[in-house]
Amino acid sequence: MLNIIDYFAYRTMKRFKGNPMDRREVQLVLCVVICCTFFIPFNLFYLIFRNSIICYISILIYVFAIYAFFDRRYKKYNNDYERMKFYHKYDAHWMNKYIPNWTIWVAGIALCPIGVWFTFYTNKLLIEAMINH
């Protein structure tokens, strides 16, 4: 799973033509990962803590933990040598010739609202199941 996220980060880094020390491109990766996995802690913490403040604090801790993990993970690519090693790892990937750069950005932007919708949809199903049971 992390290889898919790394490949997505590689494609966004290659597309970004700004200062390599500025990791704004990784923010898209963070947003996509948080949105696509948000249903897990949201529903889990809602199930455990119900609608209390602990539920919302736990969700915030999850978001900050994901942010910190990926920020630390991609911080090492500020170094030119590490970044070139990272690029070299994915330069010959088979998906490069089939997936254009613009689709990476469109997929990333589309996955965010889909992930949020999925989160609230599964939460609605969970609430209905709790009421009917």
GULUM-761724 format. One line per field, with one value per residue: residue number from 1; residue in three letters; x, y, z of N, C-alpha, C, CB in turn. Coordinates in steps of 0.05 Angstrom, whole numbers. Each point is the difference from the previous one (the first is absolute). Glycine has a CB too. Example, Ala and Ser with C-alpha at 12.3 -4.5 7.8 and 13.67 -1.06 7.14 Angstrom:
<rs>
num	1, 2;
residu	ALA, SER;
n.x	264, 31;
n.y	-114, 44;
n.z	156, -39;
ca.x	-18, 16;
ca.y	24, 24;
ca.z	0, 1;
c.x	18, -15;
c.y	24, 22;
c.z	0, 14;
cb.x	-38, 24;
cb.y	-23, -13;
cb.z	25, -43;
</rs>
This chain:
<rs>
num	1, 2, 3, 4, 5, 6, 7, 8, 9, 10, 11, 12, 13, 14, 15, 16, 17, 18, 19, 20, 21, 22, 23, 24, 25, 26, 27, 28, 29, 30, 31, 32, 33, 34, 35, 36, 37, 38, 39, 40, 41, 42, 43, 44, 45, 46, 47, 48, 49, 50, 51, 52, 53, 54, 55, 56, 57, 58, 59, 60, 61, 62, 63, 64, 65, 66, 67, 68, 69, 70, 71, 72, 73, 74, 75, 76, 77, 78, 79, 80, 81, 82, 83, 84, 85, 86, 87, 88, 89, 90, 91, 92, 93, 94, 95, 96, 97, 98, 99, 100, 101, 102, 103, 104, 105, 106, 107, 108, 109, 110, 111, 112, 113, 114, 115, 116, 117, 118, 119, 120, 121, 122, 123, 124, 125, 126, 127, 128, 129, 130, 131, 132, 133;
residu	MET, LEU, ASN, ILE, ILE, ASP, TYR, PHE, ALA, TYR, ARG, THR, MET, LYS, ARG, PHE, LYS, GLY, ASN, PRO, MET, ASP, ARG, ARG, GLU, VAL, GLN, LEU, VAL, LEU, CYS, VAL, VAL, ILE, CYS, CYS, THR, PHE, PHE, ILE, PRO, PHE, ASN, LEU, PHE, TYR, LEU, ILE, PHE, ARG, ASN, SER, ILE, ILE, CYS, TYR, ILE, SER, ILE, LEU, ILE, TYR, VAL, PHE, ALA, ILE, TYR, ALA, PHE, PHE, ASP, ARG, ARG, TYR, LYS, LYS, TYR, ASN, ASN, ASP, TYR, GLU, ARG, MET, LYS, PHE, TYR, HIS, LYS, TYR, ASP, ALA, HIS, TRP, MET, ASN, LYS, TYR, ILE, PRO, ASN, TRP, THR, ILE, TRP, VAL, ALA, GLY, ILE, ALA, LEU, CYS, PRO, ILE, GLY, VAL, TRP, PHE, THR, PHE, TYR, THR, ASN, LYS, LEU, LEU, ILE, GLU, ALA, MET, ILE, ASN, HIS;
n.x	16, 58, -3, -51, 32, 52, -35, -25, 58, 20, -45, 10, 63, -10, -39, 42, 28, 8, 52, 16, -15, -64, -16, -45, 8, -13, -58, -17, 19, -34, -53, 3, 9, -50, -41, 15, -6, -57, -26, 45, -14, -62, -15, 39, -23, -61, 8, 25, -37, -63, 10, 61, 26, 21, -21, 37, 53, 1, -2, 50, 35, -12, 22, 55, 14, -3, 37, 46, 2, 10, 41, 40, -8, 22, 48, 35, -20, 35, 46, 4, 4, -61, -18, 35, -23, -58, 13, 23, -55, -31, 44, -29, -66, -17, -25, 43, -37, -60, 4, 0, 34, -63, -7, 32, -44, -51, 16, 6, -55, -32, 24, -27, -58, 12, 17, -51, -40, 26, -9, -60, -10, 22, -34, -54, 15, 11, -57, -30, 30, -18, -62, -3, 28;
n.y	-24, 24, -13, 38, 46, -3, 9, 53, 25, -9, 36, 50, 3, 3, 50, 36, 38, 13, -1, -68, 38, -7, -63, 43, -61, -20, 34, -46, -44, 24, -1, -62, -20, 31, -22, -62, -2, 39, -61, -13, 45, 5, -55, -2, 50, -16, -54, 29, 48, -15, 47, -1, 51, -62, 7, 50, -22, -49, 38, 33, -52, -16, 54, -2, -60, 16, 50, -34, -43, 41, 39, -48, -19, 53, 20, -38, 39, 54, -40, 25, -58, -8, 20, -44, -49, 18, 0, -58, -24, 19, 2, -56, 13, -41, 58, 32, -21, 7, 61, 53, 20, 2, -57, 25, 45, -36, -39, 48, 23, -56, -14, 53, -15, -63, 9, 33, -43, -45, 33, 3, -60, -26, 41, -20, -61, 13, 24, -49, -40, 33, 0, -62, -19;
n.z	0, -9, -64, -4, 30, -38, -52, 23, 12, -59, -22, 40, -13, -62, 7, 33, -50, 70, 18, -12, 52, -19, 31, -40, -20, 61, -2, -43, 41, 47, -32, -14, 59, 23, -43, 7, 66, 12, 4, 46, 39, -18, 22, 50, 27, -11, 33, 51, 10, -20, -26, 42, -19, -10, -60, -8, 27, -41, -50, 19, 6, -60, -21, 31, -20, -60, 10, 24, -46, -44, 32, 5, -60, -25, 44, -39, -51, 29, -25, -64, 24, 10, -58, -30, 34, -18, -62, 1, 22, -53, -54, -11, 26, -49, 18, -40, -48, 31, 24, -48, 48, -5, 32, 51, 4, -9, 48, 41, -11, 6, 59, 27, -11, 4, 61, 15, -24, 35, 54, -8, -23, 53, 37, -26, 12, 61, 9, -25, 39, 52, -16, -9, 57;
ca.x	-16, 17, 12, -20, 1, 25, -1, -16, 17, 20, -12, -6, 26, 10, -17, 4, 24, 8, 22, -2, -2, -28, -14, -28, -11, -6, -25, -22, 2, -10, -29, -13, 2, -18, -28, -7, 1, -14, -23, 8, -1, -25, -20, 10, -2, -29, -11, 10, -4, -26, 3, 12, 22, 23, -1, 10, 29, 13, 1, 21, 26, 5, 7, 26, 19, 5, 15, 28, 13, 8, 18, 27, 8, 9, 19, 27, 3, 11, 28, 1, 8, -22, -21, 8, -4, -29, -9, 11, -16, -25, 3, -6, -24, -16, -23, 8, -8, -29, -15, 11, 3, -24, -19, 8, -12, -29, -7, 4, -21, -25, -1, -6, -29, -10, 7, -17, -27, 0, 1, -26, -19, 4, -9, -29, -7, 6, -21, -24, 2, -1, -28, -17, 8;
ca.y	24, 24, 4, 16, 28, 10, 5, 24, 22, 3, 13, 28, 14, 4, 20, 26, 12, 21, -5, -27, 1, 6, -25, 4, -21, -22, 6, -14, -28, -1, 4, -23, -22, 5, -2, -27, -18, 14, -15, -20, 11, 14, -20, -14, 18, 6, -24, -4, 23, 13, 27, 16, 16, -18, -9, 20, 3, -24, 4, 20, -13, -17, 17, 10, -23, -5, 22, -2, -23, 5, 22, -11, -19, 13, 21, -8, 5, 27, -5, -7, -28, -17, 4, -13, -29, -5, 2, -23, -24, 0, 10, -21, -14, -6, 18, 26, 4, -2, 20, 27, 16, 14, -18, -3, 23, -3, -22, 9, 19, -15, -19, 14, 0, -28, -11, 13, -10, -28, 1, 6, -21, -23, 8, -1, -28, -9, 11, -15, -28, 1, 5, -23, -24;
ca.z	0, 1, -27, -16, 10, -8, -29, -3, 8, -21, -24, 7, 2, -27, -14, 13, -11, 18, 17, 11, 30, 6, -3, -3, -17, 17, 13, -14, 9, 27, -1, -11, 19, 22, -9, -7, 23, 22, 9, 21, 27, 5, 8, 23, 24, 4, 12, 27, 18, -8, -10, 21, -8, -3, -28, -18, 6, -11, -29, -4, 5, -24, -22, 6, -2, -29, -11, 11, -13, -28, -1, 6, -21, -25, 7, -8, -28, -4, -8, -29, -4, 8, -19, -25, 5, 0, -28, -16, 7, -14, -27, -20, 7, -23, -1, -10, -28, -3, 15, -4, 25, 8, 13, 28, 14, 0, 18, 27, 7, 0, 22, 25, 6, 1, 26, 20, -3, 10, 30, 12, -8, 17, 26, -1, 2, 27, 18, -5, 11, 30, 7, -7, 15;
c.x	17, 14, -18, 1, 27, 0, -16, 16, 22, -11, -7, 26, 12, -15, 5, 27, 11, 26, -2, -1, -29, -16, -30, -13, -8, -26, -24, 0, -12, -31, -14, 1, -20, -29, -8, -1, -15, -23, 7, -1, -26, -21, 8, -3, -29, -13, 8, -9, -27, 6, 14, 24, 25, 0, 13, 30, 16, 3, 22, 28, 7, 10, 28, 22, 6, 16, 30, 15, 9, 18, 28, 10, 11, 18, 28, 5, 6, 29, 0, 7, -23, -23, 6, -2, -30, -10, 10, -16, -25, 1, -8, -25, -18, -24, 6, -9, -30, -16, 13, 1, -26, -20, 7, -13, -30, -9, 3, -22, -28, -2, -7, -30, -12, 6, -17, -29, -2, 0, -28, -22, 3, -9, -30, -10, 4, -21, -26, 1, -2, -29, -18, 7, -8;
c.y	25, 5, 16, 29, 12, 6, 26, 25, 5, 16, 29, 16, 5, 22, 28, 12, 22, -7, -27, 0, 6, -25, 3, -22, -25, 4, -13, -29, -4, 3, -25, -24, 4, -3, -29, -19, 11, -16, -19, 13, 13, -19, -15, 17, 7, -24, -3, 23, 14, 28, 19, 16, -17, -11, 19, 5, -24, 2, 20, -12, -18, 17, 11, -22, -7, 22, -2, -23, 6, 24, -9, -18, 14, 24, -7, 5, 29, -2, -9, -29, -19, 3, -14, -31, -7, 1, -24, -25, -2, 10, -21, -16, -3, 18, 27, 4, -2, 21, 27, 16, 13, -18, -5, 22, -2, -22, 9, 19, -13, -18, 14, 2, -28, -12, 12, -10, -28, -1, 5, -20, -25, 7, 0, -29, -11, 9, -15, -29, 0, 5, -24, -25, 1;
c.z	0, -26, -18, 9, -8, -30, -5, 8, -21, -24, 7, 2, -27, -15, 11, -9, 17, 15, 13, 31, 9, -6, -3, -16, 17, 16, -14, 8, 27, 0, -11, 20, 23, -8, -6, 24, 24, 11, 22, 28, 6, 10, 25, 26, 5, 14, 29, 19, -5, -9, 20, -11, -4, -29, -19, 5, -11, -30, -7, 4, -23, -24, 4, -2, -28, -12, 9, -13, -28, -3, 6, -22, -25, 5, -10, -30, -6, -8, -29, -5, 6, -20, -27, 3, -1, -29, -16, 6, -17, -29, -21, 7, -24, -3, -12, -29, -5, 13, -4, 27, 9, 14, 29, 17, 1, 19, 29, 9, 1, 24, 27, 6, 1, 27, 22, -2, 11, 30, 11, -8, 18, 29, 2, 2, 28, 20, -4, 11, 30, 9, -4, 16, 28;
cb.x	-36, 7, 25, -30, -30, 22, 3, -42, -9, 21, -19, -42, 8, 14, -35, -28, -16, -48, 4, 24, 48, 5, 36, 7, 27, 50, 19, 4, 41, 43, 8, 14, 49, 34, 4, 20, 44, 14, -20, 29, 49, 12, -14, 32, 45, -1, 0, 40, 48, -27, -41, -15, -19, -2, -43, -45, -12, -18, -49, -32, -8, -35, -48, -21, -17, -43, -42, -15, -28, -43, -37, -10, -35, -42, -28, -1, -31, -33, 13, 14, 47, 13, -10, 30, 41, -4, 1, 46, 18, -21, 36, 49, 3, 15, -18, 39, 45, 7, -14, -17, 47, 7, -7, 45, 39, -1, 15, 48, 27, -2, 34, 41, -2, 7, 46, 30, -6, 24, 47, 13, 2, 38, 40, -1, 11, 49, 22, -7, 29, 47, 8, -5, 37;
cb.y	-25, -8, -43, -41, -12, -26, -50, -27, -12, -44, -44, -15, -22, -48, -35, -14, -11, 14, 50, -16, 16, 50, -22, 49, 16, -9, 44, 32, -6, 19, 50, 16, -6, 32, 46, 9, -16, 43, 4, -23, 7, 33, -4, -26, 18, 30, -22, -24, 6, -29, -8, -34, 39, -12, -24, 21, 26, -27, -11, 36, 2, -32, 12, 36, -17, -25, 29, 20, -30, -19, 31, 3, -31, -14, 13, -35, -38, 19, -12, 47, 12, 5, 45, 39, -1, 20, 50, 21, 3, 6, 31, -2, 18, -47, -24, 0, -18, -48, -35, 0, 8, 31, -22, -21, 28, 16, -33, -5, 36, 2, -28, 26, 45, -5, -7, 40, 28, -14, 17, 48, 17, -16, 28, 43, -5, 1, 45, 28, -12, 17, 48, 19, -6;
cb.z	24, 48, 6, -5, 39, 36, -9, 10, 48, 14, -16, 24, 44, -1, -8, 40, -45, 4, 9, -40, 1, -10, 26, 2, -39, 4, 16, -39, -28, 17, -7, -46, -12, 19, -18, -45, -16, -20, -45, -34, -2, -36, -47, -29, -9, -41, -45, -19, 1, 32, -28, 35, 25, 49, 11, -2, 42, 37, -4, 14, 49, 16, -8, 29, 43, -3, 1, 43, 28, -14, 15, 49, 17, -19, 40, 35, -9, 33, 48, -9, 12, 48, 22, -11, 29, 47, 4, 2, 47, 44, 16, -9, 47, 4, 39, 31, -12, -3, 35, -47, -13, -38, -44, -14, -14, -48, -35, -6, -22, -50, -24, -7, -21, -50, -16, -1, -41, -42, -2, -1, -47, -29, 5, -27, -49, -11, -1, -42, -39, 1, -13, -45, -30;
</rs>
